[in-house]
Amino acid sequence: TVLMCRGKAMRDFKGPDCRFVNFKKGEAVYVYYKLIGESTELWAGSVGSDFGYFPKDLLEINHNYSNEELELPTDVSLICS
């Protein structure tokens, strides 16, 4: 897995289920995947030790780590435990 970029949350986000990662305004969010297909508005990444999806428009990118973008089809989903 390649770390693509880091951003700062522009506002609080609470996801609808366990596949999403929650964060507070100002927290650092690390992006690993950009989704393609039906969910292009979602990215996948981590906040602390939590990993999940979040809306890309809530993130202000402040550092790019890789020019190589890793895109996943939207039928690849995280499993809720």
N, C-alpha and C positions, 0 to 999 in steps of 0.2 A: 504494500500500500504506500502510495506516494502522497506526502503532505503537499497540497496544491497552494493553499494560501491561508492567511490568518486575517481575521477581521474583528471588529468590535460590534457588539449588538447595539442597534440603534433604539430598541425598545424591548420590553419584556415579551417573552413568548412562552405560552404553555400549549403543548401539542395535544391533539385530540385523543391519542392513545400512546402505548409504550414504544411504538416505532419512531416517535419523535423525541428530540432532545429539547429540554426546557432551558431557558436562560433568562437572565435579568439584564436590563439595559446597562451597557458599559462592560459586560463580561467579554473575555476573549473567546472567540469561536474559531476552531481549526477545521478547514474544509479538506475533505479527502475525495469526494465524488460529486460530480454534477450529473443530475439525472436527465435522460433524454426520453422522447416519446411523449406520453400524455402528461407527465409531471415535470416539465422543464422549469417550473417555478421553484422546484425543490432542490436543495443540495443536501449532502450527507456529511456529517462531521462530528466533532466532539467538543464538549465543554467539560473541563475537568476530566473525570473518569467516565462520564456518560457519553454515549454515542447514539446518533439518530438523525432523522431528517429534520429540516427546518426550511422556512421560506427564504429564498436567497435575497429578497428585497429588504430583509430586516438586518442585513449585514453591511457594514462599511468596511471594505477591504483596505487594510493598511500595510500588508506585506505579502508579496508573492514569493513562494518558494520554488515553484516549478513552472516552466512554460508548457510542460506536457500535461494536457488535460485528460483526465480519466473519466469517461462517461459510462454510466450504467443504464441499460434499458429499465423502464419502470416496472417490469414484471419481476425484477429482482427485489425482494423485500426482506426486511428484518423479521425475525420470528419473535413474537411476544411470548415471554415465559410466565 
